[in-house]
């Protein structure tokens, strides 16, 4: 199964505790079909100081979320949309299913 979400895309969360929130994709994990989204699925991590003078403690960071639970937001119509592919001049591009704008 292919992932249609890339690093830097703006996505909207479809289900879970962060439903309806939007964020920018910080990274993808294609092997497990997951994405890391800015400000979404925050978890607490207990961090041990590694170097002298470094602070330890409880930190918050983003955890990976299943790619099927997010949808790409079209920059033109600003709606969550499925991704279509169009081949123009031998180059494959991602386009919005609603308005046809390039993603």
C-alpha positions in Angstrom: 0.0 0.0 0.0 1.4 3.4 -0.9 1.3 6.5 1.3 0.0 9.7 -0.3 1.2 11.9 2.5 4.6 13.6 2.3 6.8 15.6 4.7 5.6 19.2 4.8 2.0 18.6 3.9 -0.8 20.1 6.0 -3.2 17.4 7.3 -6.4 17.2 9.3 -7.0 14.4 11.8 -10.1 12.3 11.1 -10.5 10.3 14.3 -9.2 10.0 17.9 -8.5 12.4 20.7 -7.2 15.1 18.3 -10.1 14.8 15.8 -10.5 18.0 13.6 -7.1 19.5 14.4 -4.7 20.5 11.6 -1.0 20.3 11.6 2.1 20.0 9.4 3.7 16.6 8.8 7.2 16.5 10.4 8.1 13.1 9.1 6.8 9.8 7.7 7.4 6.1 8.6 6.5 4.3 5.4 7.3 0.8 6.8 4.6 1.0 9.3 2.3 3.4 7.4 2.5 6.2 10.0 3.1 9.9 10.1 4.4 12.4 12.7 2.3 15.5 12.8 3.2 18.8 14.6 1.1 19.2 17.8 -0.9 16.0 17.3 -0.7 12.8 19.5 1.4 14.4 22.2 3.0 11.9 24.6 5.1 12.4 27.7 8.6 11.1 27.8 10.9 10.8 30.8 14.2 12.1 29.6 17.5 11.3 31.5 20.2 13.9 31.2 23.0 12.6 28.9 25.6 15.3 29.2 26.9 17.3 32.2 24.7 20.4 32.6 21.9 19.0 30.4 18.4 19.1 31.9 16.4 15.9 32.4 12.7 15.6 33.3 9.4 15.0 31.7 9.2 16.2 28.1 6.2 16.3 25.7 6.7 15.3 22.1 4.7 14.1 19.1 4.2 10.4 18.5 3.5 8.7 15.2 -0.2 8.4 14.1 -1.6 6.0 11.5 -1.6 7.6 8.0 -5.2 6.4 7.4 -6.4 8.6 10.3 -5.2 11.8 8.6 -6.2 13.5 5.3 -4.3 16.0 3.2 -5.7 19.6 3.3 -5.9 21.3 -0.2 -4.3 24.7 -0.1 -6.8 26.1 -2.7 -10.2 24.9 -1.3 -8.8 24.4 2.3 -10.8 21.1 2.8 -9.6 17.6 3.7 -9.3 15.7 0.5 -8.3 12.4 -1.1 -5.2 12.5 -3.3 -5.5 11.8 -7.0 -2.5 11.4 -9.4 -2.2 13.1 -12.7 0.5 12.4 -15.3 1.5 15.5 -17.3 4.4 15.3 -19.7 5.8 12.1 -18.2 5.8 13.6 -14.7 3.4 12.3 -12.0 1.8 15.0 -9.7 -0.6 14.9 -6.8 -3.9 16.7 -7.2 -7.0 17.5 -5.1 -10.0 15.3 -5.8 -12.4 18.2 -5.2 -11.0 21.1 -7.2 -8.1 19.6 -9.2 -5.4 21.9 -7.6 -1.9 20.6 -7.4 -0.8 19.5 -3.9 
